Amino acid sequence: MNAKNIDALNIFLILISLVVAYYLPFELFLFSYAVLGPLHYATEISWLDKKKYFVHTKKWVMLFLLFCILISIPSLLTLPYLNHINEIAFFKKLGISISKYKNNIVLITFLLSIGLIYIQKVKTLIIYLLFCIAIANFILTQFTFSVIMVGIFLPTIIHVYVFALLFMIFGTMGSKNKFGSIAIGLMILCPFVIAFLNINADSYLFSTTIQEYYVASGMVNLNYSISNLFNDVNSSQFHLISSSGIKIQIFIAFCYTYHYLNWFSKTSIIGWNRNISKTRIAIILIIWSSSVFLYWYDYKVGLSALFFLSMLHVFLEFPLNITTIKAIIKRVVLPAKTQEIIVKTVTKNTFTLLMI
């Protein structure tokens, strides 16, 4: 398919994702997260690996893997066969400590991604990593809202909606493809359409199992945070099954579903399936089929087991996110040469100060 046909397809995918999310907000999210999600994680990580994660020094990405293992420990300890380990005092304290500093790890990873794009020298990267640790701690302790932005919004809505929208904008820039522009316009318009929907919460019937699985996913924190952002409600005032609660869930289900469908619809453009070995294809299919089986066997077990893979693909995508923002700024705000001079000057002066 050419770019024009793919963008036309994406207009349809946006509309169908929105319509299904309207009728089945919780069911659609749970299905997309369990079936489309793992295949997206595996194929994107494979593609990012071939692209050397869009950084100068690929081996530094091992830190992302380490960080992801750390923040996944509390989730993995909830697995049925590891419950007895979770009762041991050391592991219980370890899980609490990791949960306490999870947001710091996420922000450090994001800040480190910026450095890995611009910096090549090992000594400079080590200094920059220490700088990231200090800055992350300062931001998260001094600015309350940053905790919500980093810990809740960055790995979820910002990842599946904001960054996806930026990818679409970058892909359409410089082209005269009207379907691409229409798709971007629809993507921007969808939250407003959802906000003005006339929702009768009583008409939405959800089984106890569906509600239990959704609560177990931990996404309720996202629902509450979005509600609190616009309505300034406390936890006791927020109701998941309410008019505003359903609207928020429609938005979440739409974002996740279209995020996954957008990735697969643009396979011929992104090229994650090109020059891929049979061994890698087999690994991807094993990971995907095993993940879907776990969700089918016990959705809660699937959530705990797949948390690592979900967060890993978010972390590994950070350099690509930064690269996309950088490319858009180059095209829209500043001429390439001007921006390059500014970046070099700021980077040089920053590390001169750090060395003093």
Disulfide bonds with the S-S distance in Angstrom:
none
